[in-house]
Amino acid sequence: MHFRLLIPVLFGSGLYFLPVPEGLDPRGWHLFAIFVATIAGIILKAMPMGAIAILSLLVATLTGTMDLKTQGLSGYGDDIIWLVVYVFFIARGFINSQLGTRVAYIFIRALGRYSLGLGYGVVLTELLVAPLIPSNSARAGGIIYPILKSMAESLGSRPGDGTERKIGSFLMQISYHANLITSAMFLTAMAANPMVQKIAASAGAHITWSNWFIGAIVPGLASVIVMPLVIYFIYPPEVKVLPNAVQLAKEKLIEMGAMKPKEWIMICVFSLMLGLWIYGKNIGISAATTSLLGLSLLLVTGVLTFDDMLKEKDAWHTLIWFAILVTMANYLSEFGFVGWFSGGVSGYVSQFEWHWAFLMLVLVYFYSHYLFASNTAHVSAMYGAFLTVAISIGTPPLVAALIFGYCSSLFSHMTHYGSSSAVVLFGTGYVPVTTWWFLGFIMSIVSLVIWLGLGGLWWKMLGWW
């Protein structure tokens, strides 16, 4: 046995055999113990993530916590998980066709004098496309990731060869946190946001596209300005100035010459996907179905081969570990653990004055995302209950609804499994898991300070509280 595996095993066993709290389904408590041990094993790098996830699924099955056939493998039928896998393959299409390389050189030609400038270019791209595409994983994986990967590799930064920190790691982190901030800024930028709108309406708080955006504009813009600077100082790229990058990009573009047939095919397929990501919901086509369609077209046209798919090991590894974590996180709610936890918190905070009680509710709602592998699952399980309690203690309904709504994107800062966009960018291999968690925790604090501090002042000026 790997020595480092002993720590999560002992820790999980200690939780597992503690008395089950009154009123809680024993399966909920036992699954919580297994889930915590799994995350501890991943952070300690006791074994590869896929191996730890498989062992956790085995333990959950052997202990009778979950039935393998009807529960343990259910995550593999989740369309969001397959969306993540599909975008890995589609990104390979950008690389094979060299369209990703061409776009990366155009990016570098325009902004490539400084690493920080490239970072802000990525943020600006996210900011422009976020209101149009209601899937943060589609944006991160289908649009931004192929450009980032080509850009990093063209500047000599590749995962696994010791050059990750040259610039690739920095760009991946910038892209990820920008993805979350822009998801919080627009009602149409993330799949769970309309769910927030619907739940809030049933509680008497009416959210519209405009009041969501008005409330988010000041803290959102502050966040996209501050975030790259924070990452630049605490996790800087090794190469900060790129004196020859612009000239190199110009020379490479000349060397590449005119667009090739495969690049035109890739543009056509991507344009179709982009249109369906924006409007597909109106005709019953989901983001995952759109990605499957795009992948199929790339296979039929020869931009991708099935061998290309088989060689994309990061996609298959992600499928293994992410599906299992999603399953465990979903059944924490199904077995009543999340409801029991939410009820306990609600009962505790109701004794305080509403300002302090609401702050505690927000912090618990935010940091409980360590227990979730999906924004939508978290919103489904906790948003309505926490909003009801917040309003009952005197919090202005619209303010409570919007803050919990903004947090429903921002709480994914922290982990590599907290949203599907995290899984895509983490799967590139540029940023180790411990670093991802450390930076994520720092960014969670930065976001809370900006959105509750500066945002609170902005909402006061608007007369919302």
C-alpha positions, -999 to +999 in steps of 0.1 A: +000+000+000+012+035-008+022+051+026+003+083+018-028+063+013-029+053+049-037+089+061-070+093+041-079+056+049-075+061+086-092+095+085-121+082+065-124+051+088-125+074+118-154+093+104-172+062+091-174+045+125-184+076+145-220+075+156-245+086+129-260+120+138-297+118+149-321+121+120-296+114+093-297+084+070-266+063+079-257+060+042-254+098+041-229+098+069-210+069+056-208+084+021-195+116+036-167+097+053-158+080+020-160+113+001-137+132+026-112+103+025-113+104-013-106+142-015-078+138+011-062+110-010-063+132-041-048+162-023-020+141-008-014+124-042-015+090-026-022+075-060-034+088-094-068+104-091-085+078-113-071+050-091-083+067-059-118+073-074-120+036-083-110+025-048-135+048-033-163+034-055-152-001-044-154+009-007-188+025-011-201-006-028-186-032-004-199-013+026-234-012+012-234+025+011-242+025-026-255-001-050-230-004-079-254-010-107-282+015-098-262+041-080-224+038-081-221+039-119-249+065-125-224+093-130-213+078-163-247+087-177-244+124-168-244+145-200-222+172-184-195+146-178-196+136-214-196+173-225-163+176-207-149+145-225-162+157-259-145+191-256-111+174-250-116+157-284-128+189-301-097+207-288-076+180-305-095+190-337-083+226-333-047+213-329-049+187-357-063+213-382-037+239-370-066+264-366-058+266-329-022+274-336-031+301-361-055+318-337-029+316-309-003+333-331-029+360-339-035+365-302+003+367-295+008+391-324-017+415-308-010+411-271+022+391-268+047+416-254+040+407-218+026+376-201+002+397-181-011+412-213-019+378-227-037+370-194-059+401-198-066+391-234-080+358-222-101+376-196-115+400-223-123+370-246-143+354-217-161+387-210-172+391-246-185+355-251-200+349-216-234+366-221-240+346-253-231+310-242-250+296-212-225+269-206-193+277-188-178+243-197-185+249-234-168+283-232-138+270-213-134+237-233-148+245-267-135+281-272-108+291-247-089+258-241-078+252-277-064+287-280-047+285-246-031+252-253-018+263-287-006+296-273+013+280-244+029+254-266+039+280-292+057+298-264+075+267-253+054+258-223+041+222-222+027+199-194+050+171-182+083+184-194+092+209-167+081+240-187+046+243-173+054+273-152+069+292-182+035+306-190+010+277-195+001+273-158-005+310-155-028+312-185-048+282-174-054+297-140-064+331-155-088+314-178-105+293-151-111+321-127-122+345-154-147+318-165-163+318-130-164+356-127-181+361-160-205+332-152-215+353-122-219+385-141-245+374-166-278+356-160-272+338-194-236+328-188-241+296-167-267+268-168-276+270-131-284+308-133-319+304-147-325+278-120-315+304-095-340+328-111-368+303-109-362+294-073-359+330-063-392+339-079-410+312-058-395+329-027-408+363-038-375+377-052-379+386-089-346+385-108-343+398-144-314+398-168-310+435-162-311+436-124-287+406-123-263+425-146-267+458-128-259+442-095-229+424-109-213+451-131-192+469-104-179+439-084-176+419-116-154+444-134-134+449-103-129+411-101-117+407-137-092+436-132-079+424-099-078+386-104-050+385-130-029+407-109-034+385-078-025+354-097+005+372-114+019+380-080+013+347-061+017+323-090+037+343-116+048+329-150+085+323-153+086+344-184+071+378-177+084+397-207+082+382-242+105+405-263+105+383-294+070+368-292+053+393-314+079+390-342+079+352-338+041+352-342+043+373-373+069+350-389+050+319-380+018+333-395+036+340-428+052+305-427+017+289-422+004+307-453-032+307-464-059+288-445-059+250-452-090+230-460-090+213-426-089+248-409-120+259-430-138+227-419-129+234-383-142+269-386-175+257-401-180+230-375-171+254-347-194+281-360-223+256-360-214+246-325-212+282-314-247+289-328-262+259-311-245+267-278-262+301-279-296+292-294-298+254-291-318+254-259-347+270-278-349+240-301-342+214-275-305+208-282-283+207-251-247+218-249-236+182-246-256+172-277-240+201-296-205+189-286-214+154-297-226+167-331-194+187-335-172+157-326-191+135-351-187+160-379-149+162-372-147+124-374-167+123-406-146+150-423-113+135-412-102+164-391-102+139-362-096+101-363-108+075-338-071+069-330-068+105-320-096+100-296-080+069-281-047+087-276-064+115-257-057+099-223-065+131-203-101+128-216-104+092-205-087+097-172-111+127-165-141+105-174-131+079-148-125+101-118-149+129-125-179+106-129-172+089-096-169+122-077-201+135-093-219+103-083-207+106-047-215+143-045-250+137-059-258+110-034-246+131-005-277+151-013-298+121-022-291+104+011-300+135+031-266+147+042-268+180+025-303+186+039-293+177+074-263+200+072-283+229+058-310+225+085-284+226+112-268+257+099-302+274+094-312+267+130-280+280+143-278+314+125-315+323+131-305+336+166-283+364+153-291+399+139-298+396+102-265+412+089-244+387+108-267+358+102-268+364+065-230+367+063-227+333+080-252+318+056-233+331+026-200+317+040-215+283+046-232+282+013-200+293-004-175+269+013-199+239+013-191+237-024-161+215-013-188+188-011-202+193-046-189+184-081-215+206-099-228+241-097-263+229-107-263+202-080-253+227-053-280+252-064-307+224-065-297+211-030-291+243-010-301+276-028-338+275-020-334+265+016-307+291+023-326+319+005-358+311+025-339+313+058-321+345+047-354+362+039-370+350+071-344+367+093-349+400+076-325+401+046-339+421+017-352+394-007-335+407-039-302+412-023-303+377-007-314+361-040-287+378-061-258+373-036-266+336-034-269+336-072-235+352-077-219+328-052-234+299-072-207+306-098-180+320-076-179+291-051-163+270-078-130+289-074-117+264-049-114+229-063-104+211-095-138+192-096-161+220-085-174+227-120-170+211-154-149+240-166-124+233-138-122+197-149-114+207-185-086+231-176-072+210-147-071+181-171-045+198-192-019+189-166-004+224-163-013+230-126-009+203-099-039+196-076-024+211-044-015+243-062-050+245-078-066+242-043-042+268-028-048+293-055-085+285-055-088+292-018-069+326-022-092+335-051-123+326-030-113+351-004-106+378-030-140+372-046-158+373-013-141+406-003-149+422-037-185+410-041-196+414-005-175+445+002-175+466-029-206+449-041-224+457-009-215+494-012-228+494-048-261+477-038-264+503-010-260+531-036-287+514-057-310+515-027-314+477-026-308+475+012 
